[in-house]
């Protein structure tokens, strides 16, 4: 799962813009699995942290830090990871 997630995040083109290496936003994604519901269904927590370099320094600035304490998901080893759109809500 770690390898598949790494490849999905790092090999996907997220934008049409081109950035220099020192301009790129660094992302840390940590998933902790707490339950294995079935052979392909899991439940756990996820922490996402984004940071960007501060221009002309060796420092970084945290842009986003989020913890989701309840993430159910399906994962089948060797199957391509895909994103799914959340259903839109009509008001």
LINPE-V218863 format. One record per helix or strand. SS is the DSSP state (a for helix, b for strand). FROM is the first residue (numbers start at 1). TO is the last residue. If there is no record, write none. Layout:
ss from to
SS FROM TO
SS FROM TO
//
This chain:
ss from to
a 2 11
a 21 23
b 26 36
b 41 53
b 60 74
//
